[in-house]
């Protein structure tokens, strides 16, 4: 979850097939990777990024009653924080919002369009954010996700994150870079 209580979905595109139902072979994943790119988000990306985020969370809406508006504040985030989008054939198919704090960076939101699940976009967005944190001398990356998204906790742990605390409906995690 981010600062407004939004949960961070990851299962919609981590590249490791955990909970994604991915049918792409490794060779197909590499072919697809050649077609998409990660770039900084601009103000013109607000609506497509909001659409992508909403699509990524759609599968959680039916089972998580206290899921907040997950795409709220994207325009402000693009103006005030580090935001990247994954683009495939000129369409936004993923995004990541990173908030810089004094001592660490907060992965506020990550989303991948479910139609692009299993292509490695989520993993690549996280790796891109980690590289940016290193270049900015941020040695710690944090996130919060919803307790009703255990598949996300599992994927984050697989990517080197450690659970640090549970409070209410939140699972807090950190990764030292």
C-alpha positions in Angstrom: 0.0 0.0 0.0 1.1 3.5 -0.6 0.8 6.6 1.4 -3.0 6.8 0.8 -3.6 3.2 1.5 -3.5 1.9 -2.0 -2.2 -1.7 -2.3 0.5 -2.5 -4.7 -0.4 -5.2 -7.2 2.4 -7.2 -8.6 1.0 -10.5 -9.7 -0.1 -9.0 -13.0 3.3 -9.1 -14.5 6.4 -10.1 -12.6 7.9 -12.3 -15.2 8.2 -15.3 -12.9 4.8 -16.7 -13.5 3.8 -16.7 -9.8 0.1 -16.4 -9.9 0.0 -14.9 -13.3 -1.3 -17.8 -15.4 1.4 -16.9 -17.9 1.5 -19.1 -21.0 4.5 -17.4 -22.7 7.6 -19.5 -23.1 11.0 -17.9 -22.1 11.8 -17.4 -25.8 8.4 -15.6 -26.3 9.1 -13.4 -23.2 12.4 -12.3 -24.7 10.8 -11.5 -28.0 8.1 -9.4 -26.3 10.8 -7.6 -24.2 12.3 -6.3 -27.4 9.0 -4.6 -28.2 8.4 -2.7 -24.9 10.5 -0.1 -23.2 10.5 1.8 -19.9 10.5 5.6 -19.9 9.8 8.5 -17.5 6.1 9.3 -17.3 4.8 12.7 -18.5 1.6 14.5 -17.8 0.1 13.2 -21.1 0.4 9.7 -19.6 -2.0 10.3 -16.7 -5.2 8.8 -18.2 -3.5 5.7 -19.8 -1.5 5.1 -16.6 -4.7 5.3 -14.5 -6.4 2.9 -16.9 -3.5 0.5 -16.6 -3.5 0.7 -12.8 -7.2 0.1 -12.6 -6.9 -2.9 -14.9 -4.1 -4.4 -12.8 -6.2 -4.1 -9.6 -9.5 -5.2 -11.2 -9.1 -8.8 -10.2 -8.6 -7.8 -6.5 -11.7 -5.7 -6.2 -14.1 -8.6 -5.8 -12.2 -10.2 -2.9 -10.8 -7.1 -1.1 -13.6 -4.9 0.3 -11.3 -2.2 1.7 -9.2 -1.7 -1.4 -8.9 2.1 -1.8 -9.0 4.0 -5.2 -5.7 2.7 -6.5 -5.2 5.1 -9.4 -6.1 8.3 -7.5 -3.4 11.0 -7.5 -1.4 9.8 -10.6 -1.2 13.3 -12.0 0.2 14.7 -8.7 2.6 11.7 -8.6 3.9 12.5 -12.1 4.5 16.1 -11.0 6.1 15.4 -7.6 7.7 11.9 -7.7 9.6 9.5 -9.9 7.2 7.8 -12.2 8.0 5.4 -15.1 5.8 3.7 -17.6 6.3 0.5 -19.6 5.2 1.1 -23.2 4.4 -1.6 -25.8 3.5 -0.5 -29.3 2.9 3.0 -28.0 0.4 1.8 -25.4 1.1 2.1 -21.6 1.1 -1.4 -20.2 2.8 -0.9 -16.9 3.9 1.8 -14.4 5.8 2.4 -11.2 5.6 5.3 -8.8 8.6 5.9 -6.5 8.6 8.4 -3.7 12.0 9.6 -2.4 12.4 10.1 1.4 15.4 11.4 3.3 16.7 7.9 4.2 15.0 5.6 1.7 12.7 5.4 -1.3 9.1 4.1 -1.2 7.7 2.0 -4.0 4.3 3.6 -3.9 2.6 1.8 -6.7 3.4 -0.8 -9.4 1.0 -2.1 -11.9 1.1 -4.1 -15.1 -1.9 -4.6 -17.5 -3.1 -8.1 -17.0 -3.0 -8.7 -20.8 0.8 -8.3 -20.6 1.2 -10.6 -17.7 4.3 -12.8 -17.7 6.3 -10.7 -20.0 8.7 -9.5 -17.2 7.5 -6.0 -17.2 6.8 -5.8 -13.4 10.3 -7.3 -12.7 11.9 -4.8 -15.1 10.1 -1.9 -13.6 11.3 -2.9 -10.1 14.9 -3.4 -11.4 14.7 0.0 -13.0 13.6 1.6 -9.8 16.3 -0.2 -7.9 19.0 1.1 -10.3 17.6 4.7 -9.9 17.7 4.3 -6.1 21.4 3.2 -6.3 22.3 6.1 -8.5 20.5 8.5 -6.0 22.4 6.8 -3.1 19.2 5.4 -1.6 20.2 2.1 0.0 16.8 1.0 1.1 13.5 0.6 -0.8 10.2 0.1 1.0 6.7 -0.9 0.1 3.4 -1.9 1.7 0.9 -4.3 0.2 -2.5 -5.6 1.3 -2.6 -8.6 3.6 -5.3 -10.1 1.3 -2.6 -10.3 -1.5 -0.4 -13.1 -0.2 0.7 -13.9 -3.8 2.3 -10.5 -4.0 4.2 -11.0 -0.7 5.5 -14.3 -2.1 6.7 -12.6 -5.3 8.3 -9.7 -3.5 10.1 -12.2 -1.2 11.3 -14.1 -4.3 12.7 -10.7 -5.6 14.7 -10.2 -2.4 12.3 -8.2 -0.2 11.8 -8.9 3.5 8.7 -8.5 5.5 9.2 -6.1 8.3 5.8 -5.6 9.9 2.1 -6.3 9.6 -0.4 -3.6 10.8 -4.1 -3.7 10.1 -4.5 -4.7 6.5 -1.0 -3.9 5.5 2.2 -5.9 5.0 5.3 -3.7 5.1 8.4 -4.9 3.3 11.9 -3.6 2.6 14.8 -4.4 0.4 18.3 -3.2 1.0 20.2 -2.4 -2.1 
